[in-house]
């Protein structure tokens, strides 16, 4: 049975949660492998809208094994509140499990994140200020506090003290903050430990067991390829690796356990926060995309910057992730825009052109898209369920994307609803497996 990684192929917010939810119905396990509550997935089920920040999207299937892997950093309060919120809506959370090796976001991480952004001023990165970066920094410095530490008060207190000691100078402006008191912090996090203890386990073992039993395992990524800390538009990136290769590290499996990698891309592009966006539209079309597409961050509530589809970046994402499938979301948002444009190369400083994604940040920050125009369509496609029933120009748009990127399109989203999806004929065998 295949392991399927579902990753963002742009700057995040592509609709990964919906795709994961669709594929999770018959999957044995869904495992989130990186990021923290700086990510948000929105799923629409009938009249119900669910917003997830840490819990994998498959949780809406009763009893489904949904794992938070060791590569995730988590705020225990956010997770506990998310669990309680789902219970209040009668969602079964019995299948949720949390890796004992996942790292914890602490109060000082959030304070340092906020202070760091304020200090950068106009050069700020645009983080969510939720402590993600400082937590990953502590993990790399071997000062991290892990979920399993919640279950041992003595170790927890020692580790908090050891982690805070080298930060004394940086934390001096916050020394009167009550949440930084060592005793109070230990007690608060021990309380979270009691609440989360039923969910804490060796999640890697659960993934191995599912693979050995020939059950489908979905590896769910957060953010997007171009926000990858190694391969993205550094420093305007997240603090983890949202690419498919990180699923192995963040879930505790080997490369041969992942058979398929699907990249999720909008039919246009969006980005939250600072950093380059070569096809950004500061005009009425950009405003239209934001308005019709509902482009507001699930986690932050910040408006997303919008632009034409960037095929240079998408082809780069396909190579970084070894994509063998594209899921194109929000095709319906382009209805009524005629003509459409897609970027097929960049123009840079001094008239230079780039057919591939530039490695140098000085070039990338000044790059602008060079476009091919494609005819648009005006027909309502929200009720279409077969590729053959799409308007000819919509089919041509999808074909151009697939041919340019060199990856087949496995499904197309034509609306926010769970049923507003077109499956390609080539993915029906995998869909049946799932």
Secondary structure, 3 states (H helix, E strand, C coil): CCEEEEEECCCCCCCHHHHHHHHHCCCCEEEECCECCCCCEEEEECCEEEEECCCCHHHHCCCCEEEECCCEEECHHHHHHHHHHHHHCCCCCCCEEEECCCEECCHHHHHHHHHHHHHHHHHCCCCCCCCHHHHHHHHHCCCCCEHHHHHCHHHHHHHHHHHHHCCHHHHHHHCCCHHHCHHHHHHHHHHHHHHHHHHEECHHHHHHHHHHCCCCEEEECCCCHHHCCCCCCCCCCCCCCCCCHHHHHHHCCCHHHCCEEEEEEECCEEECCCCCCCCECCCHHHHHHHHHHCCECCCCCCECEEECEEHHHHHHHHHHHCCCEEEEECHHHHCCCCCEEEEEEEECHHHCEECCCCCCHHHHCCCEEEEEEECCCCCCCCCCCCHHHCCHHHHHHHHHHHHHHCCCEEEEECCCCCCCEEECHHHHHHHHHC
